[in-house]
């Protein structure tokens, strides 16, 4: 597997309780790859650095595995 949807991945690492909530976070502009806001359908790859805004915190997450 070389790439996976960002909403699925955020749900699979349990950053969000459900995939629907992960999708909403993407729609609301709370998930970034660098400075680019991501859509839920964006494919991420190993080595990408994501920035996620959740509950007043900013998480910087490096993708090490899919």
Number of C-alpha atoms within 10 A of each C-alpha: 6 9 13 15 15 23 26 20 21 21 17 14 10 12 15 18 12 14 19 14 15 23 20 15 20 22 14 12 14 17 28 17 16 12 9 11 18 22 20 21 13 14 15 20 17 13 11 13 16 20 19 21 15 13 6 6 8 12 13 14 14 13 14 10 11 15
